[in-house]
Amino acid sequence: MSRAYGSSATLLLKRETAYGTSPSGDYIRMPFNSVSLGSEQGLIDDPVLGQGRDPLAPLQDVINDEGDITVPMDPRYLGIWLTGLFGDPASTDNLDGTFDHVFASGSDVLPSYSLEVGMGQVPAYFMHAGVVFNSIALEFQRSGAAAATINAVAQGESRSATSQGGTPSTLAFTRISQFQGSITKAGQPVGNLTGGSLTYANNLEKIETIRSDGLIDGADPTVAALTGRIDVRFADTTLIDAASSGTPVDLEFGYTIGTSSVVFAAHEVYLPKPKLAVEGPGGVQASFDFQGARNDAAGRMLTVTLVNDLDGTVYA
């Protein structure tokens, strides 16, 4: 008897033209580290009395289909995830073999996708339709493999014995390591930096209408949020002064590999004043849990610039 293993699992993705309707044709095979996107349907205790002490059969509840997808940082595939999070980019040919793809926060309309998680040994292929991306979370540290965690909300899941993704296509895959990352303030590296994180969220609101199939009608973006953290060794009062005065700063979180790069530019970031605790003979650490806001000059809260060798048609 065959058993399912993550080493043989597949993740296929294709953009929908109509929300909740899985497109036909060839999907894109996406690299991933883990996926917890899945459909759940709970049970409700039957409240009927008068039938004895033993309970009656429980009732089925509504269907919830959501979860996280952890993906490796890659300058080509990342553009697909960013398109789902921010909408279509503005792509520019740099005339040197590279293209700039600029994504802006605050879009009112986000695309939806169909995503298939395949386990060929069983065989079982789970197609999630109406997938909308809610958030992206990044962790920056000194070493390790760079990855992003995408939170997704889907309308529903169906299961097939064969893949519905046609003949999947692939992109050239380039792995990014943590040592190729950087965090800068006003264009200069943040001094004595030991770690950091960044999370952008669309704060999707599920449209939970009354339907006989228990599915949602959609997931719409509400007020976006940009949060994160920077950890520094306490060596000067520059950041604490900005936090104490309420002065916003601009921060850029990015990765660069060869001629490819991705930069998350937070145009207006507010820092809280942290408590400095001396907990031993070692260095004193300060952590700033920041919040982003819309910058009037930039016209947005966050700009993501992805540079790679694709012309952008794969993201449309």
KENU-666482 format. One record per residue: residue number from 1; residue in three letters; y, x, z of N, C-alpha, C in turn. Coordinates in steps of 0.2 Angstrom, whole numbers, padded with zeros to 4 digits. Example, Ala and Ser with C-alpha at 12.3 -4.5 7.8 and 13.67 -1.06 7.14 Angstrom:
BEGIN
   resi   resn    n.c2    n.c1    n.c3   ca.c2   ca.c1   ca.c3    c.c2    c.c1    c.c3
      1    ALA   -0028    0066    0039   -0022    0062    0039   -0016    0066    0039
      2    SER   -0011    0064    0035   -0005    0068    0036    0000    0064    0039
***
This chain:
BEGIN
   resi   resn    n.c2    n.c1    n.c3   ca.c2   ca.c1   ca.c3    c.c2    c.c1    c.c3
      1    MET   -0006    0004    0000    0000    0000    0000    0006    0004    0000
      2    SER    0011    0003   -0005    0017    0007   -0005    0022    0005    0000
      3    ARG    0026    0009    0003    0031    0008    0008    0038    0010    0005
      4    ALA    0043    0007    0008    0050    0009    0005    0052    0015    0009
      5    TYR    0055    0019    0006    0059    0025    0009    0066    0026    0006
      6    GLY    0070    0028    0010    0077    0029    0008    0078    0034    0003
      7    SER    0073    0039    0003    0073    0044   -0002    0072    0042   -0009
      8    SER    0069    0036   -0010    0068    0033   -0017    0073    0027   -0018
      9    ALA    0077    0025   -0013    0081    0019   -0014    0087    0021   -0020
     10    THR    0089    0015   -0023    0094    0016   -0028    0100    0011   -0026
     11    LEU    0106    0013   -0028    0112    0009   -0027    0115    0008   -0034
     12    LEU    0115    0002   -0037    0118    0001   -0044    0124   -0003   -0043
     13    LEU    0129   -0002   -0047    0136   -0006   -0046    0139   -0008   -0053
     14    LYS    0142   -0014   -0053    0145   -0015   -0059    0151   -0020   -0057
     15    ARG    0157   -0020   -0061    0162   -0024   -0059    0161   -0031   -0062
     16    GLU    0163   -0036   -0059    0162   -0043   -0061    0168   -0046   -0065
     17    THR    0167   -0050   -0069    0173   -0053   -0073    0174   -0060   -0069
     18    ALA    0169   -0063   -0066    0171   -0069   -0062    0167   -0068   -0055
     19    TYR    0171   -0069   -0050    0169   -0068   -0043    0162   -0072   -0042
     20    GLY    0157   -0068   -0039    0151   -0071   -0037    0146   -0071   -0043
     21    THR    0148   -0070   -0049    0143   -0070   -0055    0141   -0063   -0057
     22    SER    0135   -0061   -0056    0133   -0054   -0057    0133   -0053   -0065
     23    PRO    0136   -0048   -0067    0136   -0047   -0074    0129   -0044   -0077
     24    SER    0128   -0045   -0083    0122   -0042   -0086    0124   -0035   -0089
     25    GLY    0119   -0032   -0092    0121   -0026   -0095    0119   -0020   -0091
     26    ASP    0121   -0014   -0092    0120   -0008   -0089    0125   -0007   -0083
     27    TYR    0122   -0005   -0077    0126   -0004   -0071    0127    0004   -0071
     28    ILE    0131    0006   -0066    0132    0013   -0064    0128    0014   -0058
     29    ARG    0124    0020   -0058    0120    0022   -0053    0124    0026   -0048
     30    MET    0125    0024   -0042    0130    0027   -0037    0126    0032   -0032
     31    PRO    0129    0038   -0031    0126    0042   -0025    0128    0039   -0019
     32    PHE    0124    0039   -0014    0126    0037   -0007    0122    0040   -0002
     33    ASN    0124    0040    0004    0121    0043    0010    0117    0038    0014
     34    SER    0120    0032    0015    0117    0026    0018    0120    0020    0016
     35    VAL    0117    0014    0017    0119    0008    0015    0117    0002    0020
     36    SER    0121   -0001    0023    0119   -0007    0028    0121   -0014    0025
     37    LEU    0124   -0014    0019    0125   -0020    0016    0119   -0025    0016
     38    GLY    0119   -0031    0019    0114   -0035    0019    0115   -0042    0021
     39    SER    0111   -0047    0019    0112   -0054    0020    0109   -0056    0027
     40    GLU    0112   -0059    0031    0109   -0062    0037    0110   -0069    0038
     41    GLN    0105   -0073    0040    0106   -0080    0042    0103   -0081    0048
     42    GLY    0107   -0083    0053    0105   -0084    0060    0102   -0091    0061
     43    LEU    0099   -0092    0067    0096   -0098    0069    0101   -0102    0074
     44    ILE    0101   -0109    0074    0104   -0112    0079    0099   -0117    0083
     45    ASP    0100   -0116    0090    0096   -0121    0094    0097   -0128    0093
     46    ASP    0092   -0132    0092    0092   -0139    0091    0094   -0142    0097
     47    PRO    0100   -0146    0097    0103   -0149    0104    0099   -0156    0105
     48    VAL    0095   -0158    0101    0092   -0165    0102    0088   -0165    0109
     49    LEU    0089   -0170    0113    0085   -0171    0119    0080   -0178    0118
     50    GLY    0076   -0179    0123    0072   -0185    0123    0066   -0184    0120
     51    GLN    0064   -0177    0118    0058   -0176    0114    0053   -0172    0119
     52    GLY    0054   -0171    0125    0050   -0167    0129    0054   -0161    0131
     53    ARG    0051   -0157    0135    0054   -0150    0137    0053   -0145    0132
     54    ASP    0048   -0145    0128    0047   -0140    0122    0053   -0141    0117
     55    PRO    0056   -0136    0115    0062   -0137    0110    0059   -0138    0103
     56    LEU    0063   -0142    0099    0062   -0143    0092    0063   -0137    0088
     57    ALA    0062   -0137    0082    0063   -0131    0077    0070   -0130    0077
     58    PRO    0072   -0124    0077    0079   -0122    0076    0082   -0123    0069
     59    LEU    0088   -0124    0069    0092   -0125    0062    0094   -0118    0059
     60    GLN    0094   -0118    0053    0097   -0112    0050    0105   -0112    0050
     61    ASP    0108   -0107    0051    0115   -0106    0051    0118   -0104    0044
     62    VAL    0124   -0102    0044    0127   -0100    0038    0125   -0093    0036
     63    ILE    0126   -0091    0030    0124   -0084    0028    0130   -0079    0028
     64    ASN    0129   -0073    0031    0134   -0068    0031    0131   -0062    0028
     65    ASP    0135   -0059    0023    0133   -0053    0019    0138   -0048    0019
     66    GLU    0137   -0043    0023    0142   -0038    0024    0139   -0032    0027
     67    GLY    0143   -0026    0027    0140   -0020    0029    0144   -0014    0027
     68    ASP    0141   -0008    0029    0144   -0002    0027    0140    0002    0022
     69    ILE    0144    0006    0018    0141    0010    0013    0144    0017    0014
     70    THR    0140    0022    0016    0143    0029    0017    0141    0033    0010
     71    VAL    0146    0035    0007    0146    0039    0001    0148    0046    0001
     72    PRO    0146    0050   -0003    0148    0057   -0003    0155    0058   -0006
     73    MET    0159    0062   -0004    0166    0063   -0007    0164    0066   -0014
     74    ASP    0166    0063   -0019    0165    0066   -0026    0171    0064   -0030
     75    PRO    0174    0068   -0034    0181    0067   -0038    0180    0062   -0043
     76    ARG    0174    0060   -0046    0173    0055   -0051    0171    0049   -0048
     77    TYR    0165    0048   -0045    0163    0042   -0042    0168    0039   -0037
     78    LEU    0172    0043   -0034    0176    0040   -0029    0181    0036   -0032
     79    GLY    0183    0037   -0038    0188    0032   -0042    0185    0025   -0042
     80    ILE    0179    0024   -0042    0176    0017   -0043    0177    0014   -0036
     81    TRP    0176    0017   -0031    0177    0014   -0024    0184    0013   -0023
     82    LEU    0188    0018   -0025    0196    0017   -0024    0198    0011   -0028
     83    THR    0196    0010   -0034    0198    0004   -0038    0196   -0002   -0034
     84    GLY    0190   -0003   -0031    0189   -0009   -0027    0193   -0010   -0021
     85    LEU    0195   -0004   -0018    0199   -0005   -0012    0207   -0006   -0014
     86    PHE    0209   -0003   -0019    0217   -0004   -0021    0218   -0008   -0027
     87    GLY    0214   -0009   -0031    0215   -0012   -0038    0215   -0006   -0043
     88    ASP    0217   -0008   -0049    0217   -0003   -0055    0222    0002   -0054
     89    PRO    0220    0008   -0055    0225    0014   -0055    0229    0014   -0061
     90    ALA    0235    0018   -0060    0239    0020   -0066    0237    0027   -0068
     91    SER    0234    0028   -0074    0231    0034   -0076    0235    0037   -0081
     92    THR    0236    0044   -0080    0240    0048   -0084    0236    0054   -0087
     93    ASP    0237    0056   -0093    0234    0062   -0096    0238    0068   -0095
     94    ASN    0236    0073   -0091    0239    0079   -0090    0239    0084   -0096
     95    LEU    0236    0082   -0101    0235    0086   -0107    0233    0093   -0106
     96    ASP    0229    0094   -0100    0225    0100   -0099    0218    0099   -0097
     97    GLY    0215    0093   -0099    0209    0091   -0098    0208    0088   -0092
     98    THR    0213    0086   -0088    0213    0082   -0082    0217    0076   -0082
     99    PHE    0216    0071   -0078    0219    0065   -0078    0221    0063   -0071
    100    ASP    0227    0061   -0070    0230    0058   -0063    0228    0051   -0063
    101    HIS    0225    0048   -0058    0224    0041   -0056    0227    0040   -0050
    102    VAL    0232    0036   -0050    0236    0034   -0044    0235    0027   -0042
    103    PHE    0233    0026   -0036    0231    0020   -0033    0237    0019   -0027
    104    ALA    0239    0012   -0027    0244    0010   -0022    0241    0005   -0017
    105    SER    0243    0005   -0011    0241    0000   -0006    0246   -0006   -0007
    106    GLY    0243   -0012   -0005    0247   -0018   -0005    0246   -0022   -0011
    107    SER    0241   -0021   -0015    0239   -0025   -0021    0237   -0032   -0018
    108    ASP    0239   -0038   -0021    0237   -0044   -0019    0231   -0046   -0022
    109    VAL    0229   -0043   -0028    0222   -0045   -0031    0218   -0039   -0031
    110    LEU    0212   -0040   -0029    0206   -0034   -0029    0201   -0037   -0033
    111    PRO    0197   -0032   -0037    0192   -0034   -0041    0186   -0035   -0036
    112    SER    0181   -0038   -0039    0174   -0039   -0036    0169   -0036   -0040
    113    TYR    0163   -0035   -0036    0158   -0031   -0040    0151   -0034   -0038
    114    SER    0146   -0033   -0042    0139   -0034   -0040    0136   -0028   -0039
    115    LEU    0132   -0027   -0033    0129   -0021   -0031    0122   -0023   -0029
    116    GLU    0117   -0018   -0032    0110   -0019   -0031    0107   -0013   -0027
    117    VAL    0104   -0015   -0022    0100   -0010   -0018    0093   -0011   -0020
    118    GLY    0090   -0006   -0023    0083   -0006   -0025    0079   -0002   -0021
    119    MET    0073   -0005   -0020    0067   -0001   -0016    0061   -0002   -0021
    120    GLY    0060    0003   -0026    0055    0002   -0031    0048    0002   -0028
    121    GLN    0047    0005   -0023    0040    0005   -0020    0037   -0001   -0019
    122    VAL    0041   -0006   -0017    0038   -0012   -0014    0035   -0017   -0019
    123    PRO    0038   -0019   -0025    0045   -0017   -0026    0050   -0023   -0024
    124    ALA    0056   -0022   -0022    0061   -0027   -0020    0068   -0024   -0022
    125    TYR    0072   -0028   -0026    0078   -0026   -0028    0083   -0032   -0025
    126    PHE    0088   -0030   -0021    0092   -0035   -0018    0099   -0034   -0021
    127    MET    0101   -0040   -0025    0107   -0040   -0028    0112   -0044   -0024
    128    HIS    0118   -0040   -0023    0123   -0043   -0019    0129   -0045   -0024
    129    ALA    0131   -0051   -0024    0136   -0053   -0029    0142   -0055   -0025
    130    GLY    0148   -0054   -0028    0155   -0056   -0025    0156   -0050   -0020
    131    VAL    0155   -0044   -0021    0156   -0039   -0016    0164   -0037   -0017
    132    VAL    0167   -0037   -0011    0174   -0035   -0011    0174   -0029   -0006
    133    PHE    0178   -0024   -0007    0178   -0019   -0002    0184   -0020    0003
    134    ASN    0182   -0019    0009    0187   -0021    0015    0191   -0014    0017
    135    SER    0187   -0009    0018    0191   -0003    0021    0187    0003    0019
    136    ILE    0191    0009    0020    0188    0016    0019    0190    0020    0025
    137    ALA    0185    0024    0027    0186    0028    0033    0184    0035    0031
    138    LEU    0188    0040    0033    0187    0047    0032    0187    0051    0038
    139    GLU    0183    0056    0039    0183    0060    0045    0184    0067    0042
    140    PHE    0189    0071    0045    0191    0078    0043    0189    0082    0049
    141    GLN    0185    0087    0047    0182    0092    0052    0182    0099    0049
    142    ARG    0180    0104    0053    0180    0111    0050    0174    0112    0046
    143    SER    0168    0109    0047    0163    0111    0043    0159    0104    0042
    144    GLY    0154    0105    0037    0150    0099    0036    0151    0096    0029
    145    ALA    0147    0091    0027    0148    0087    0021    0153    0082    0021
    146    ALA    0158    0082    0017    0163    0077    0017    0160    0070    0014
    147    ALA    0162    0065    0018    0159    0058    0016    0165    0053    0017
    148    ALA    0164    0047    0014    0168    0041    0016    0164    0035    0017
    149    THR    0166    0031    0022    0162    0025    0024    0166    0019    0021
    150    ILE    0163    0015    0017    0166    0009    0014    0163    0003    0017
    151    ASN    0168   -0001    0020    0165   -0008    0022    0166   -0013    0017
    152    ALA    0161   -0017    0016    0161   -0022    0010    0159   -0029    0013
    153    VAL    0162   -0034    0010    0160   -0041    0011    0157   -0044    0005
    154    ALA    0151   -0047    0005    0149   -0050   -0001    0148   -0057    0000
    155    GLN    0147   -0061   -0006    0146   -0068   -0006    0139   -0070   -0004
    156    GLY    0134   -0066   -0007    0127   -0068   -0006    0123   -0063   -0009
    157    GLU    0116   -0064   -0007    0111   -0059   -0009    0105   -0063   -0012
    158    SER    0103   -0060   -0018    0097   -0063   -0021    0092   -0057   -0022
    159    ARG    0085   -0059   -0022    0080   -0053   -0022    0076   -0054   -0029
    160    SER    0075   -0049   -0032    0070   -0049   -0038    0065   -0044   -0037
    161    ALA    0060   -0044   -0041    0054   -0040   -0041    0056   -0034   -0046
    162    THR    0061   -0035   -0050    0063   -0029   -0055    0070   -0029   -0055
    163    SER    0073   -0023   -0057    0080   -0021   -0057    0084   -0025   -0062
    164    GLN    0090   -0028   -0060    0094   -0032   -0064    0099   -0027   -0067
    165    GLY    0099   -0021   -0066    0104   -0016   -0068    0104   -0013   -0075
    166    GLY    0099   -0015   -0079    0098   -0013   -0086    0096   -0005   -0086
    167    THR    0099   -0001   -0090    0098    0006   -0090    0104    0009   -0087
    168    PRO    0104    0011   -0081    0110    0013   -0077    0113    0020   -0080
    169    SER    0119    0020   -0080    0123    0026   -0082    0125    0030   -0076
    170    THR    0126    0036   -0077    0128    0041   -0072    0134    0045   -0074
    171    LEU    0138    0048   -0069    0143    0052   -0070    0141    0059   -0067
    172    ALA    0144    0064   -0070    0143    0071   -0067    0145    0071   -0060
    173    PHE    0141    0074   -0056    0141    0073   -0048    0144    0080   -0046
    174    THR    0149    0080   -0042    0152    0086   -0039    0153    0085   -0031
    175    ARG    0149    0089   -0027    0149    0088   -0020    0155    0091   -0017
    176    ILE    0158    0088   -0012    0164    0091   -0009    0162    0092   -0001
    177    SER    0164    0098    0001    0163    0100    0008    0169    0099    0012
    178    GLN    0168    0099    0019    0174    0098    0023    0179    0104    0023
    179    PHE    0176    0110    0022    0181    0115    0022    0186    0115    0016
    180    GLN    0185    0111    0011    0189    0110    0006    0194    0105    0007
    181    GLY    0195    0102    0013    0199    0097    0015    0206    0100    0018
    182    SER    0211    0096    0019    0217    0098    0022    0221    0092    0024
    183    ILE    0225    0093    0030    0230    0088    0032    0237    0092    0033
    184    THR    0242    0089    0029    0248    0092    0029    0253    0087    0032
    185    LYS    0259    0090    0034    0265    0086    0036    0271    0089    0033
    186    ALA    0274    0084    0029    0280    0087    0025    0278    0092    0021
    187    GLY    0272    0092    0018    0270    0097    0013    0267    0103    0016
    188    GLN    0267    0104    0023    0265    0110    0026    0259    0109    0030
    189    PRO    0254    0113    0031    0248    0112    0035    0250    0110    0042
    190    VAL    0247    0105    0045    0248    0104    0052    0245    0110    0056
    191    GLY    0249    0113    0060    0247    0118    0064    0242    0117    0070
    192    ASN    0238    0122    0071    0233    0121    0076    0229    0115    0076
    193    LEU    0227    0112    0070    0224    0106    0068    0216    0108    0070
    194    THR    0213    0103    0073    0206    0104    0075    0202    0098    0072
    195    GLY    0205    0093    0070    0201    0087    0067    0206    0081    0066
    196    GLY    0203    0077    0062    0207    0071    0060    0203    0065    0057
    197    SER    0206    0060    0056    0203    0054    0053    0208    0049    0050
    198    LEU    0206    0045    0045    0210    0041    0042    0206    0035    0040
    199    THR    0209    0029    0041    0206    0022    0039    0211    0018    0036
    200    TYR    0210    0016    0030    0214    0011    0027    0210    0004    0026
    201    ALA    0213   -0001    0028    0209   -0008    0029    0213   -0013    0025
    202    ASN    0210   -0017    0021    0213   -0023    0017    0213   -0029    0022
    203    ASN    0209   -0029    0028    0208   -0034    0032    0207   -0041    0029
    204    LEU    0201   -0041    0025    0199   -0047    0021    0198   -0053    0026
    205    GLU    0200   -0058    0023    0199   -0065    0027    0194   -0069    0022
    206    LYS    0188   -0070    0025    0183   -0074    0022    0185   -0081    0021
    207    ILE    0184   -0084    0015    0185   -0091    0014    0179   -0095    0015
    208    GLU    0179   -0097    0022    0173   -0100    0024    0173   -0108    0023
    209    THR    0173   -0110    0017    0173   -0117    0016    0166   -0120    0017
    210    ILE    0166   -0127    0017    0159   -0131    0018    0156   -0131    0012
    211    ARG    0150   -0128    0012    0146   -0128    0005    0139   -0129    0007
    212    SER    0135   -0132    0003    0128   -0134    0004    0124   -0127    0004
    213    ASP    0126   -0122    0001    0122   -0116    0001    0124   -0111    0006
    214    GLY    0129   -0112    0010    0130   -0108    0016    0134   -0102    0014
    215    LEU    0136   -0101    0008    0140   -0095    0006    0148   -0096    0007
    216    ILE    0151   -0090    0006    0158   -0091    0007    0161   -0092    0000
    217    ASP    0167   -0094   -0001    0171   -0095   -0007    0174   -0089   -0010
    218    GLY    0175   -0084   -0005    0179   -0078   -0007    0181   -0074   -0001
    219    ALA    0184   -0068   -0002    0187   -0064    0003    0193   -0061    0001
    220    ASP    0199   -0063    0004    0205   -0062    0001    0209   -0057    0006
    221    PRO    0212   -0052    0003    0216   -0047    0007    0222   -0050    0011
    222    THR    0223   -0048    0017    0229   -0050    0021    0233   -0044    0022
    223    VAL    0236   -0044    0028    0241   -0038    0029    0236   -0032    0030
    224    ALA    0238   -0027    0026    0234   -0020    0026    0236   -0016    0033
    225    ALA    0231   -0012    0034    0232   -0007    0040    0230    0000    0038
    226    LEU    0234    0004    0041    0233    0011    0040    0233    0015    0047
    227    THR    0227    0017    0049    0227    0020    0056    0223    0027    0055
    228    GLY    0223    0031    0060    0220    0037    0060    0221    0041    0066
    229    ARG    0219    0047    0066    0220    0052    0072    0221    0059    0069
    230    ILE    0225    0063    0073    0225    0070    0072    0224    0073    0078
    231    ASP    0220    0078    0079    0219    0082    0085    0221    0089    0084
    232    VAL    0225    0091    0089    0228    0098    0088    0228    0101    0095
    233    ARG    0228    0108    0094    0228    0112    0100    0236    0112    0102
    234    PHE    0237    0111    0109    0244    0111    0111    0247    0118    0111
    235    ALA    0252    0119    0106    0255    0125    0105    0263    0125    0104
    236    ASP    0265    0119    0102    0272    0117    0102    0273    0110    0103
    237    THR    0280    0108    0103    0281    0101    0105    0284    0097    0099
    238    THR    0282    0100    0093    0285    0097    0087    0283    0089    0086
    239    LEU    0276    0088    0086    0273    0082    0086    0275    0077    0092
    240    ILE    0275    0080    0098    0277    0076    0103    0284    0074    0103
    241    ASP    0288    0078    0101    0295    0076    0100    0296    0070    0095
    242    ALA    0292    0071    0089    0293    0065    0085    0290    0059    0088
    243    ALA    0285    0059    0092    0282    0053    0095    0287    0051    0100
    244    SER    0290    0055    0104    0294    0052    0109    0300    0049    0106
    245    SER    0303    0051    0101    0309    0049    0098    0308    0043    0093
    246    GLY    0301    0042    0092    0300    0036    0087    0301    0038    0080
    247    THR    0302    0044    0078    0303    0046    0072    0297    0047    0067
    248    PRO    0297    0043    0062    0291    0043    0057    0290    0050    0054
    249    VAL    0284    0051    0052    0282    0058    0049    0278    0055    0043
    250    ASP    0278    0060    0038    0273    0059    0032    0267    0063    0033
    251    LEU    0261    0061    0032    0255    0065    0032    0251    0064    0026
    252    GLU    0248    0069    0023    0244    0069    0018    0237    0072    0019
    253    PHE    0232    0068    0018    0225    0070    0019    0222    0071    0012
    254    GLY    0219    0077    0011    0216    0078    0004    0210    0083    0004
    255    TYR    0207    0083   -0002    0202    0087   -0003    0203    0090   -0010
    256    THR    0202    0097   -0011    0203    0100   -0018    0196    0104   -0019
    257    ILE    0194    0103   -0025    0188    0107   -0028    0190    0109   -0035
    258    GLY    0191    0115   -0037    0192    0117   -0044    0199    0114   -0046
    259    THR    0198    0110   -0052    0204    0107   -0054    0204    0100   -0052
    260    SER    0200    0097   -0048    0199    0091   -0046    0202    0090   -0039
    261    SER    0205    0084   -0037    0207    0083   -0030    0208    0076   -0029
    262    VAL    0209    0074   -0022    0211    0068   -0020    0215    0069   -0014
    263    VAL    0221    0065   -0014    0226    0065   -0009    0228    0058   -0007
    264    PHE    0227    0057    0000    0229    0051    0003    0236    0052    0006
    265    ALA    0241    0050    0003    0248    0051    0005    0251    0045    0009
    266    ALA    0251    0046    0016    0254    0041    0021    0261    0042    0021
    267    HIS    0265    0038    0018    0272    0039    0018    0276    0039    0024
    268    GLU    0274    0034    0028    0278    0033    0035    0273    0032    0040
    269    VAL    0272    0037    0044    0267    0037    0050    0271    0037    0057
    270    TYR    0269    0033    0061    0272    0033    0068    0266    0036    0073
    271    LEU    0269    0040    0077    0264    0044    0082    0265    0041    0089
    272    PRO    0260    0040    0093    0261    0038    0100    0262    0044    0104
    273    LYS    0265    0044    0109    0266    0050    0114    0259    0050    0118
    274    PRO    0255    0056    0117    0249    0056    0120    0250    0059    0127
    275    LYS    0244    0058    0131    0244    0061    0138    0241    0068    0137
    276    LEU    0244    0073    0140    0241    0080    0140    0237    0081    0146
    277    ALA    0231    0082    0146    0227    0083    0152    0224    0090    0152
    278    VAL    0225    0094    0157    0222    0100    0158    0215    0099    0161
    279    GLU    0210    0100    0158    0203    0099    0160    0199    0105    0162
    280    GLY    0202    0111    0161    0198    0117    0163    0202    0123    0160
    281    PRO    0198    0129    0160    0202    0135    0158    0203    0135    0150
    282    GLY    0200    0131    0146    0200    0131    0139    0207    0129    0137
    283    GLY    0208    0129    0130    0214    0126    0127    0215    0119    0128
    284    VAL    0222    0117    0128    0224    0110    0130    0224    0107    0123
    285    GLN    0221    0101    0122    0221    0097    0116    0225    0091    0117
    286    ALA    0228    0089    0111    0232    0083    0110    0230    0079    0104
    287    SER    0229    0073    0106    0226    0068    0100    0232    0063    0099
    288    PHE    0233    0062    0093    0238    0057    0091    0235    0052    0087
    289    ASP    0235    0045    0090    0232    0040    0086    0237    0036    0082
    290    PHE    0238    0038    0076    0244    0035    0072    0243    0029    0069
    291    GLN    0249    0026    0067    0249    0020    0063    0254    0020    0057
    292    GLY    0252    0018    0051    0256    0018    0045    0260    0012    0044
    293    ALA    0265    0013    0041    0270    0007    0039    0272    0008    0032
    294    ARG    0275    0002    0029    0278    0003    0022    0284    0007    0022
    295    ASN    0285    0011    0018    0290    0016    0017    0295    0013    0011
    296    ASP    0301    0012    0012    0306    0008    0008    0307    0013    0001
    297    ALA    0307    0019    0002    0308    0023   -0003    0302    0024   -0008
    298    ALA    0296    0024   -0005    0290    0024   -0009    0288    0017   -0012
    299    GLY    0290    0012   -0008    0289    0005   -0010    0282    0003   -0008
    300    ARG    0279    0007   -0004    0272    0006   -0001    0270    0010    0005
    301    MET    0265    0008    0008    0262    0012    0014    0258    0018    0012
    302    LEU    0254    0018    0007    0249    0023    0005    0249    0024   -0002
    303    THR    0249    0030   -0004    0247    0032   -0011    0241    0036   -0012
    304    VAL    0237    0035   -0016    0231    0039   -0017    0231    0042   -0024
    305    THR    0231    0048   -0024    0231    0052   -0031    0224    0055   -0032
    306    LEU    0221    0053   -0037    0214    0056   -0039    0215    0060   -0045
    307    VAL    0213    0066   -0045    0213    0070   -0051    0206    0072   -0053
    308    ASN    0204    0071   -0059    0198    0073   -0062    0198    0073   -0070
    309    ASP    0192    0074   -0073    0192    0074   -0080    0190    0068   -0084
    310    LEU    0191    0062   -0080    0189    0056   -0083    0196    0052   -0085
    311    ASP    0196    0049   -0091    0202    0045   -0093    0203    0039   -0090
    312    GLY    0199    0036   -0086    0200    0030   -0082    0197    0024   -0084
    313    THR    0194    0024   -0090    0191    0018   -0093    0185    0016   -0089
    314    VAL    0181    0021   -0085    0176    0019   -0081    0178    0015   -0075
    315    TYR    0184    0015   -0073    0187    0012   -0067    0189    0005   -0069
    316    ALA    0190    0003   -0075    0193   -0004   -0077    0187   -0009   -0077
***
